[in-house]
Amino acid sequence: MKLILIGSSTGGPSQLKFLLNDIELKDCAIVIAQHMNPAFIPSFVNQFNKEALSEVIIPNDKEILKSKIYICKKNMVFGNGNTLTLNATEQVSSFNPGIDVLFNSAVNLCKYNKILALIMTGMGDDGAKSLFELYKAGVRCLCENEADSIVYGMPKKARDTNPNLKPMSLIELKKEIVNFVESQEK
């Protein structure tokens, strides 16, 4: 199964909807760490699910991934097995949910799964180091450009950490996601 990882913060919800609302997932899961108070995530997911073509849900502990959009409510990590699973973790991070926590747990998955990873709008540096680790492991990694970012903190940190990242507009990111989902490669 293909896997898309997205980390976003301030300004992320509306941009996530723009990127993903009309994408039909086939043999591809999208897992999102969107910095947000856990109390607000259920209503965001509920509204997003009403608008999106693919199902949008909050993953449970030991969730077996299918062709859906998963929005983490708390820190989650990928399991170590042949089946793609998401597990709750007690790992502490400065942000909820932690992008670095999620992305770091995916580094070993790239041996058996085709992965696309994105860092989008937000303040701080969450996701920059783990996106670079994914990049070094062979994952296609992208970041949002300054013009389209509501806050150009996380994408800037990701670019500072890995100068090979090409900042992209939301339209370019959407094209990359569509091409990735529709590609026959697994």
RAVENLIN-V431310 format. One record per backbone hydrogen bond with DSSP energy under -1.0 kcal/mol. CO is the residue of the C=O (numbers start at 0). NH is the residue of the N-H. E is the energy in kcal/mol with one decimal. If there is no record, write none. Layout:
CO_NH_E, CO_NH_E
//
This chain:
1_28_-2.3, 2_115_-2.2, 3_30_-3.0, 4_117_-2.5, 5_32_-2.7, 6_119_-2.8, 7_34_-2.6, 8_11_-3.0, 10_14_-1.1, 11_15_-3.1, 12_16_-1.9, 13_17_-2.0, 14_18_-2.3, 15_19_-2.4, 16_20_-2.5, 19_22_-1.7, 20_52_-3.3, 26_1_-2.4, 28_3_-2.7, 29_69_-3.6, 30_5_-2.3, 31_71_-2.6, 32_7_-2.2, 36_39_-2.1, 39_43_-1.9, 40_44_-3.0, 41_45_-2.6, 42_46_-2.3, 43_47_-2.8, 44_48_-2.7, 45_49_-1.4, 46_50_-1.3, 47_51_-2.2, 54_68_-3.0, 56_70_-2.6, 59_62_-1.3, 62_85_-2.2, 65_67_-2.3, 67_29_-2.4, 68_56_-2.7, 69_31_-2.9, 74_88_-1.7, 76_86_-3.5, 83_64_-2.9, 84_78_-2.1, 85_62_-1.7, 86_76_-2.7, 95_35_-2.1, 97_101_-1.8, 98_102_-3.3, 99_103_-2.6, 100_104_-1.1, 102_105_-1.5, 103_106_-1.0, 105_108_-1.1, 108_111_-1.7, 108_112_-1.6, 113_2_-2.4, 114_139_-1.3, 115_4_-2.9, 116_141_-2.6, 117_6_-2.3, 118_143_-2.0, 120_8_-2.7, 121_152_-1.3, 121_153_-3.2, 124_127_-2.0, 126_130_-2.3, 127_131_-1.6, 128_132_-1.8, 129_133_-2.3, 130_134_-2.3, 131_135_-2.6, 132_136_-1.2, 133_138_-2.5, 134_137_-1.7, 139_116_-2.5, 141_118_-1.8, 142_167_-2.4, 144_148_-1.3, 150_121_-2.8, 152_156_-2.6, 153_157_-2.4, 154_158_-2.4, 155_159_-2.9, 156_160_-2.3, 157_161_-2.1, 161_164_-2.1, 167_144_-2.8, 168_172_-2.7, 169_173_-2.5, 170_174_-2.0, 171_175_-2.1, 172_176_-2.4, 173_177_-2.7, 174_178_-2.7, 175_179_-2.3, 176_180_-2.8, 177_181_-2.6, 178_182_-1.4
//
